[in-house]
Amino acid sequence: MTDVEWAGCVGDDCRAVVDQLLEVNALYRLRAAKGILGLRKKYGDTRLEAACTKAITVGDPSYRTIKPRCAPPGPGSVPS
């Protein structure tokens, strides 16, 4: 399976994020796309899809935006 197909297995918003990353300078953004898909192993499909949805909503679909939104909130943290 290609990265885009794997992203589609997670959900529509995850696929949209990977599509956006790979539409321009795909070679340079491939690592970010693979990093986002790698979050699936640690956090699961549901959290990753929710994080991708939030990243699209705020207009910054990048690994740097998605990773912290996948992690469960720590003690005393404010929900994003």
Backbone as a chain_set.jsonl record, in Angstrom:
{"seq": "MTDVEWAGCVGDDCRAVVDQLLEVNALYRLRAAKGILGLRKKYGDTRLEAACTKAITVGDPSYRTIKPRCAPPGPGSVPS", "coords": {"N": [[0.839, -1.195, 0.0], [0.382, 2.267, -0.677], [1.446, 5.406, 0.811], [-0.672, 7.215, 0.727], [-2.856, 5.509, 0.486], [-2.685, 4.163, 2.95], [-3.197, 6.302, 4.634], [-5.83, 6.792, 3.949], [-7.013, 4.604, 5.114], [-7.037, 5.295, 7.764], [-8.675, 7.599, 7.924], [-10.774, 10.139, 6.371], [-9.875, 12.794, 6.806], [-7.223, 12.43, 7.577], [-6.209, 11.367, 5.244], [-6.573, 13.613, 3.619], [-4.734, 15.388, 4.771], [-2.268, 14.078, 4.237], [-2.406, 14.044, 1.442], [-2.299, 16.834, 0.938], [0.256, 17.394, 1.903], [1.858, 15.955, 0.116], [1.352, 17.03, -2.396], [2.897, 19.154, -3.32], [6.343, 19.431, -3.751], [6.868, 16.697, -3.069], [8.91, 14.828, -2.525], [10.446, 16.056, -0.541], [8.631, 16.317, 1.498], [7.856, 13.822, 2.155], [8.906, 12.496, 4.369], [7.634, 13.803, 6.511], [4.993, 13.059, 6.003], [5.183, 10.274, 6.352], [5.898, 10.288, 9.025], [3.561, 11.27, 10.222], [1.805, 9.166, 9.609], [3.072, 7.237, 11.088], [2.378, 7.89, 13.656], [0.074, 6.585, 14.028], [0.579, 4.018, 14.971], [1.328, 4.439, 17.63], [-0.739, 5.995, 18.8], [-3.178, 5.286, 17.692], [-5.967, 4.93, 15.343], [-8.262, 6.535, 15.81], [-7.507, 8.736, 17.468], [-5.524, 9.85, 15.819], [-6.977, 10.561, 13.514], [-8.714, 12.469, 14.635], [-6.85, 14.403, 15.413], [-5.837, 15.15, 12.923], [-8.121, 16.259, 11.817], [-8.441, 18.515, 13.482], [-6.066, 19.855, 12.816], [-6.475, 20.493, 10.134], [-8.644, 22.187, 10.455], [-7.506, 24.389, 11.822], [-5.84, 25.206, 9.86], [-3.209, 24.338, 9.458], [-1.883, 21.777, 8.428], [0.38, 19.864, 9.446], [3.139, 17.795, 10.58], [4.204, 18.788, 12.921], [2.055, 20.141, 14.023], [0.135, 18.153, 14.301], [1.146, 16.014, 15.91], [1.288, 16.821, 18.774], [-1.439, 17.014, 19.268], [-2.349, 14.46, 19.155], [-1.441, 13.188, 21.403], [-2.432, 12.138, 24.683], [-4.019, 14.35, 27.014], [-1.997, 15.891, 29.484], [-1.581, 16.018, 33.102], [-3.238, 18.796, 34.452], [-3.286, 20.203, 32.065], [-4.519, 22.383, 29.493], [-7.316, 21.841, 27.451], [-7.016, 21.556, 23.873]], "CA": [[0.0, 0.0, 0.0], [1.1, 3.536, -0.674], [1.164, 6.249, 1.974], [-2.004, 7.793, 0.587], [-3.813, 4.441, 0.792], [-2.654, 3.962, 4.407], [-3.879, 7.447, 5.242], [-7.25, 6.582, 3.725], [-7.474, 3.605, 6.08], [-7.242, 5.996, 9.038], [-9.868, 8.426, 7.777], [-10.771, 11.119, 5.284], [-9.049, 13.961, 7.127], [-5.824, 12.002, 7.535], [-5.863, 11.285, 3.824], [-6.484, 14.988, 3.118], [-3.461, 15.945, 5.245], [-1.179, 13.459, 3.468], [-2.525, 14.56, 0.07], [-1.799, 18.21, 0.916], [1.708, 17.371, 2.083], [2.548, 15.368, -1.016], [1.014, 17.63, -3.679], [3.991, 20.034, -3.728], [7.626, 18.979, -3.199], [6.556, 15.422, -2.417], [10.128, 14.179, -2.046], [10.882, 16.706, 0.687], [7.595, 16.199, 2.517], [7.553, 12.41, 2.365], [9.249, 12.146, 5.751], [6.56, 14.307, 7.375], [3.821, 12.205, 5.773], [5.452, 9.001, 7.016], [5.851, 10.549, 10.461], [2.154, 11.355, 10.616], [1.258, 7.811, 9.576], [3.705, 6.501, 12.178], [1.652, 8.196, 14.893], [-1.02, 5.604, 14.089], [1.011, 2.883, 15.811], [1.401, 4.83, 19.035], [-1.956, 6.611, 19.323], [-4.383, 4.671, 17.127], [-6.649, 5.613, 14.248], [-9.233, 7.526, 16.269], [-6.788, 9.949, 17.9], [-4.848, 10.442, 14.663], [-7.988, 11.203, 12.671], [-9.172, 13.67, 15.339], [-5.765, 15.387, 15.337], [-5.795, 15.639, 11.536], [-9.291, 17.127, 11.672], [-8.114, 19.791, 14.137], [-5.009, 20.521, 12.05], [-7.106, 21.074, 8.942], [-9.497, 23.279, 10.921], [-6.682, 25.564, 12.124], [-5.132, 25.591, 8.644], [-1.795, 23.975, 9.495], [-1.768, 20.319, 8.432], [1.777, 19.461, 9.466], [3.508, 16.87, 11.656], [4.423, 19.596, 14.122], [0.75, 20.484, 14.57], [-0.659, 16.953, 14.561], [1.691, 15.16, 16.971], [0.826, 17.153, 20.127], [-2.883, 16.819, 19.387], [-2.588, 13.014, 19.303], [-1.085, 12.764, 22.758], [-3.46, 12.395, 25.692], [-3.673, 15.535, 27.822], [-1.293, 15.641, 30.746], [-2.262, 16.604, 34.271], [-3.235, 20.252, 34.51], [-3.207, 20.842, 30.763], [-5.737, 22.984, 28.978], [-7.656, 21.182, 26.196], [-6.79, 22.385, 22.679]], "C": [[0.874, 1.245, 0.0], [0.718, 4.338, 0.563], [-0.246, 6.828, 1.919], [-3.071, 6.741, 0.901], [-3.859, 4.16, 2.285], [-3.397, 5.089, 5.112], [-5.389, 7.315, 5.078], [-7.835, 5.549, 4.667], [-7.749, 4.239, 7.441], [-8.524, 6.809, 8.976], [-9.702, 9.458, 6.682], [-9.87, 12.315, 5.568], [-7.565, 13.619, 7.137], [-5.357, 11.916, 6.084], [-5.71, 12.683, 3.232], [-5.163, 15.636, 3.528], [-2.303, 15.389, 4.421], [-1.224, 13.936, 2.021], [-1.961, 15.973, -0.039], [-0.281, 18.245, 1.046], [2.418, 16.939, 0.808], [2.244, 16.036, -2.358], [2.097, 18.573, -4.199], [5.263, 19.571, -3.018], [7.477, 17.66, -2.435], [7.81, 14.758, -1.836], [10.582, 14.756, -0.707], [9.875, 16.549, 1.824], [7.212, 14.757, 2.828], [7.833, 11.99, 3.798], [8.169, 12.618, 6.726], [5.314, 13.443, 7.233], [4.002, 10.854, 6.464], [5.43, 9.159, 8.534], [4.428, 10.617, 10.974], [1.531, 9.964, 10.64], [1.864, 6.939, 10.672], [3.029, 6.753, 13.521], [0.491, 7.224, 15.098], [-0.671, 4.444, 15.014], [0.944, 3.221, 17.294], [0.056, 5.273, 19.602], [-3.252, 6.025, 18.783], [-5.068, 5.559, 16.096], [-7.547, 6.757, 14.724], [-8.556, 8.827, 16.671], [-6.116, 10.646, 16.718], [-5.842, 11.165, 13.764], [-8.496, 12.493, 13.327], [-8.11, 14.773, 15.267], [-5.657, 15.976, 13.936], [-6.963, 16.589, 11.276], [-9.014, 18.497, 12.28], [-7.07, 20.571, 13.348], [-5.558, 21.168, 10.785], [-7.946, 22.289, 9.335], [-8.691, 24.545, 11.201], [-5.831, 26.0, 10.938], [-3.652, 25.275, 8.632], [-1.64, 22.455, 9.549], [-0.307, 19.871, 8.327], [2.032, 18.519, 10.64], [3.607, 17.62, 12.98], [3.106, 19.991, 14.794], [-0.019, 19.248, 15.023], [-0.157, 16.149, 15.755], [1.202, 15.553, 18.367], [-0.676, 16.945, 20.333], [-3.258, 15.345, 19.497], [-2.396, 12.572, 20.752], [-2.226, 13.041, 23.727], [-3.052, 13.589, 26.551], [-2.996, 15.132, 29.128], [-2.044, 16.278, 31.891], [-2.128, 18.13, 34.252], [-3.161, 20.948, 33.159], [-4.561, 21.367, 30.326], [-6.07, 22.287, 27.662], [-7.482, 22.109, 25.003], [-8.007, 22.425, 21.796]], "O": [[1.952, 1.273, 0.593], [-0.223, 3.987, 1.275], [-0.929, 6.92, 2.939], [-4.086, 7.06, 1.52], [-4.936, 3.943, 2.841], [-4.135, 4.856, 6.07], [-6.145, 7.686, 5.976], [-9.022, 5.604, 4.99], [-8.605, 3.762, 8.186], [-9.364, 6.719, 9.871], [-8.613, 9.628, 6.132], [-9.177, 12.798, 4.672], [-6.739, 14.443, 6.743], [-4.251, 12.339, 5.747], [-4.81, 12.913, 2.424], [-4.543, 16.347, 2.736], [-1.451, 16.147, 3.959], [-0.177, 14.206, 1.432], [-1.234, 16.285, -0.983], [0.387, 19.033, 0.377], [3.46, 17.493, 0.456], [2.824, 15.646, -3.371], [2.203, 18.77, -5.41], [5.25, 19.346, -1.808], [7.916, 17.54, -1.291], [7.751, 14.184, -0.748], [11.05, 14.02, 0.162], [10.246, 16.641, 2.994], [6.346, 14.505, 3.666], [7.076, 11.211, 4.377], [7.83, 11.9, 7.667], [4.655, 13.131, 8.224], [3.071, 10.349, 7.092], [4.989, 8.257, 9.246], [4.12, 10.082, 12.039], [0.814, 9.618, 11.579], [1.222, 5.996, 11.134], [3.104, 5.917, 14.422], [-0.008, 7.065, 16.212], [-1.524, 3.949, 15.75], [0.551, 2.39, 18.112], [-0.263, 4.967, 20.751], [-4.317, 6.246, 19.36], [-4.796, 6.754, 15.988], [-7.583, 7.821, 14.106], [-8.986, 9.904, 16.259], [-6.133, 11.873, 16.619], [-5.566, 12.272, 13.302], [-8.688, 13.499, 12.644], [-8.442, 15.944, 15.081], [-5.411, 17.172, 13.782], [-6.807, 17.603, 10.595], [-9.314, 19.523, 11.669], [-7.164, 21.791, 13.219], [-5.146, 22.267, 10.413], [-7.957, 23.298, 8.629], [-9.126, 25.646, 10.863], [-5.174, 27.04, 10.992], [-2.902, 25.884, 7.869], [-1.303, 21.904, 10.597], [0.174, 19.542, 7.243], [1.238, 18.453, 11.578], [3.15, 17.142, 14.019], [3.061, 20.155, 16.013], [-0.741, 19.293, 16.019], [-0.965, 15.65, 16.538], [0.733, 14.68, 19.096], [-1.124, 16.723, 21.458], [-4.378, 15.022, 19.893], [-3.102, 11.696, 21.25], [-2.91, 14.058, 23.611], [-1.864, 13.809, 26.785], [-3.381, 14.16, 29.778], [-3.025, 16.992, 31.683], [-1.038, 18.67, 34.06], [-2.99, 22.166, 33.107], [-5.606, 20.862, 30.735], [-5.184, 22.147, 26.819], [-7.763, 23.305, 25.096], [-7.991, 23.076, 20.751]]}, "num_chains": 1, "name": "protein.A"}
